[in-house]
Amino acid sequence: MTKLDKIVLTILAIEHLGFGIYGLYAPNSIAGLVGYELGSEFAYSEMRANYGMFTALGCMALLSIFIHSMAILKVLGESFKP
């Protein structure tokens, strides 16, 4: 894994974990950022489900820095070689 791969994965991990945890912790605040109003329990569940997935993606990006077999960037990069 190159240094550029680690930089990209670190940026993705920080972004996804930050927004994911923020969305799980304060769904009303994150909904206000994107212009939504949560009017029912279903809306809260839907918002937490989406931001739970962002948290999972951030954890996977963070883990793939240390566990090289999880890194998909290498696979994607090699598939575009002529």
C-alpha positions in Angstrom: 0.0 0.0 0.0 1.4 3.3 -1.0 1.5 6.5 1.0 -1.1 8.0 -1.3 -3.5 5.1 -0.5 -3.0 5.7 3.2 -3.7 9.4 2.9 -6.9 8.9 0.9 -8.1 6.2 3.3 -7.3 8.5 6.3 -9.3 11.3 4.7 -12.2 9.0 4.0 -12.1 7.6 7.5 -12.1 11.0 9.2 -15.0 12.3 7.0 -17.2 9.2 7.3 -16.6 8.7 11.0 -17.1 12.3 11.8 -20.4 12.7 9.9 -21.5 9.2 10.9 -21.1 9.7 14.6 -22.5 13.2 14.5 -25.6 11.8 12.7 -26.1 9.1 15.2 -25.6 11.4 18.2 -27.7 14.4 17.0 -30.0 13.4 14.1 -31.9 16.7 14.3 -28.8 18.8 13.8 -27.5 16.7 10.9 -31.0 16.9 9.3 -30.9 20.6 9.6 -27.6 20.7 7.8 -29.2 19.1 4.7 -32.6 20.8 5.0 -34.7 18.0 6.4 -37.2 18.1 9.2 -37.6 14.9 11.3 -41.3 14.7 12.0 -41.8 11.0 13.1 -40.0 8.2 14.8 -39.6 6.5 11.3 -37.7 9.6 10.1 -35.3 9.3 13.1 -34.8 5.7 12.4 -34.1 6.3 8.7 -31.6 9.1 9.6 -29.8 6.9 12.1 -29.7 4.0 9.6 -28.0 6.2 7.0 -25.5 7.7 9.3 -24.9 4.3 10.9 -23.8 3.1 7.4 -21.4 6.2 7.2 -19.9 5.1 10.5 -19.4 1.6 9.3 -17.7 2.9 6.1 -15.4 5.1 8.1 -14.5 2.1 10.4 -13.8 0.0 7.3 -11.6 2.7 5.8 -9.7 3.1 9.1 -9.2 -0.6 9.5 -8.0 -1.0 5.9 -5.1 1.2 6.6 -3.8 -1.4 9.0 -5.3 -4.6 7.5 -4.1 -4.4 3.9 -6.3 -7.2 2.6 -9.4 -4.9 3.2 -8.1 -2.1 1.0 -10.2 -2.0 -2.2 -8.2 0.9 -3.7 -5.5 -1.4 -4.9 -8.0 -3.6 -6.6 -9.7 -0.7 -8.3 -6.4 0.8 -9.3 -5.1 -2.4 -10.9 -8.4 -2.9 -12.9 -7.8 0.4 -14.8 -4.3 -0.5 -16.0 -4.0 -1.0 -19.7 
